[in-house]
Amino acid sequence: MPASIILSNLSLSTPDGRPLFSDVDLTFADERTGLVGRNGVGKTTLLASISGEHLPQSGRVLVNGSIGLLRQDVQWPASATVADLFGVRPALELQRRAERGEASADDIAAIDWTLDTRLEAALARLGFASSPDTELSSLSGGQITRVRLAALVFAEPDFLLLDEPTNNLDRDGRKAVIDLLAAWRGGAIVVSHD
């Protein structure tokens, strides 16, 4: 079955009960869709409902495929690294132990020796070069956004849900997002004020 997101009779409200919209029927396929609107109209809440983080007041959300979600603001621990954003820190540590001769035969058999190359390629796709050990606290807001987008690309979801992906980005960063979306072969829903 092809990847899709189906909203059926969906009604959403804010956490304090203010209605945002009701009885929405939409289908998203392998295409790029932009949702543009003022603050407070429900764009972010809609993405949260699609990702399963916000329950609708009524109706259904059916997701066929995997989702990668870029939230507007995410706080990371001070010691978090690029590898943490990608979710690969344990795998990289295992690889380094093996390179030092400190891993068992079973550990070595489980190592993904392409990991470094794939990380580098995902970062380069967003116009960013960084070591997996780089602490996020040393990066600007725009650099963190690029790394977060690269982590989504690395995960290869069927759908990208991007909430204000150009926030904190300079011209080159915005161009990297545009280029990513132009080349993306899965579905993408982009929420923006722009």
Secondary structure, DSSP 8 states (H G I E B T S, - for coil): ---EEEEEEEEEE-TTS-EEEEEEEEEE-SSEEEEE--TTSSHHHHHHHHTTSS--SEEEEEEES-EEEE-S-----TT-BHHHHHT-HHHHHHHHHHHTT-S-HHHHHH--TTHHHHHHHHHHHTT----TT-BGGGS-HHHHHHHHHHHHHHH--SEEEEESTTTT--HHHHHHHHHHHHH--SEEEEEE--
